[in-house]
Amino acid sequence: MYNIRKISEELYYLGSDDIRLELFENIHPIQKGVSYNSYLLLDEKTVLLDTVDSSKGKEFLEKIKVVLNGRDLDYLIVHHVEPDHGAMIGEVVTLYPNIKVIASKQAFVFIKQFGANIKEENMIVVKEGDKISFGKHEFTFVGAPMVHWPEALVSYESTTKTLFSADAFGTFGCLYGKLYDDDFNIELELLEEMRKYYTNIVGKFGVQVQTLLKKASGLDIKMICPLHGPIWRTNLSLLLDKYNKWSKYEPEENGVLIVYASMYGNTEKGAITLANKLKEKGLANLAVYDVSKTDVSTLIAETFKYSHLVLASPTYNMGVFPIMHNYLEDMKALNVQNKIVGIIENGTWACKAGDEMIKIIKEMKNMIVLEEKVKIVSSLNEKSEQEIESLMDSILKTL
Ligand code: FEO
């Protein structure tokens, strides 16, 4: 049947691609869509691992029926209740009234809050280290609080050495038939979507991701089945390395990200002058964005990637340009750390943008603001061009 894939003799993929969703969580643009993954195990017992978003609910229920092929559904494991995975819990429980639901204690509270009714006798509460066998396959449950909600669990199946990782190791982008990581050119097709997903969805919770990575390092993992994006079976070390860097807030690359705001093009000229000078000096790794033309989720992903960040903003209402302000606040909310930051400010009178940006930057951990601040007074002149030269020198020295 449409989009049912066999992962092993007993394990099936029942997920769906969603290309029609414009904004994930109604906030993050996803031009390449997203997949909602769910898995069904046919052992001595039948076990459904998570559900999908309600937009794919009808086809999901049909797929379950097809794979079960007349058998009853014995268990549902809920790793994460957020509605992109938990929306169909109520329907599944209604359709299969004998089903036992396995989840964390807090997950059952959330399931009820979202309106699904599960009878007390059908609830199996699991906690860190609990094991349940369904025949040949034995699952060990591992707490993953705040990856990315507090109730989240992951589970490790020891026969196939598979980690069912919930939101962890997820990726934006439709699968379109490419089920495994090795179906993709990771650099060209996956990495940007991985980074965008991680930084914007899980980015805030680096400490908790580090805890999960430490737990995972004690397991012999051959395959990772997340709730979004491909199943990982080949490039596990690349995946773990990226997650390790992102969750430690370490830059992936030495390079410069310039993000500017500009009302009439004068601050933009300052930013582009710096970009040109850096390139003239041979800097290989440079990215430049206009904050008014780029969604903040893209800026956040790029911010996690680079070692150096240059922010250029005009003064607006005696403060930072509002869209730049929003980007800075998002950086703070997502715990961005460990950057070397250059500042370009502009003001025709009462120039405040620089000090305001520095104030917000200083509220983040381990951010070094370069002393060589550039001050543009309305438009570039000899003095501000000289300041750009000094900022360039300082950036190149610290790269
Ligand atoms: Fe994919 Fe936190 O839900």
Residues whose N, C-alpha, C, O or C-beta is under 5 A from the ligand:
A	BS01	FEO	E82 D84 H148 D167
